[in-house]
Amino acid sequence: MTHPIFSRIPFFNKVVDERFLEHRRRSTSAAGIAGALLVGALYEYHWFHDHVMSWELLAVLLVMVTVKLSMMVWYKFHD
């Protein structure tokens, strides 16, 4: 079963299916995790190498972790 918006457009109905949506979900999750790892590595590099605490990188990392954990809790209780 395809997404309702894709059923209105004949071209998307043939191209977009459940596998496409699942692959998009997984790739977005993997990209978010990779981004969090990169931000964490950059934060630690600046902290240990330059002896500077980068508050911007720490804020981005904390937002990513907070959103990930809050969505996990939300889906645990609402799915």
Buried (B, 14 or more C-beta within 10 A) or exposed (E): EBBEEBEEEEEBEEEBBEEBEEEEEEEEEEEEEEEBEEBBEBBEEBBEEEEEEBEEBBEBBEEBEEEEEEEEEEEEEEE
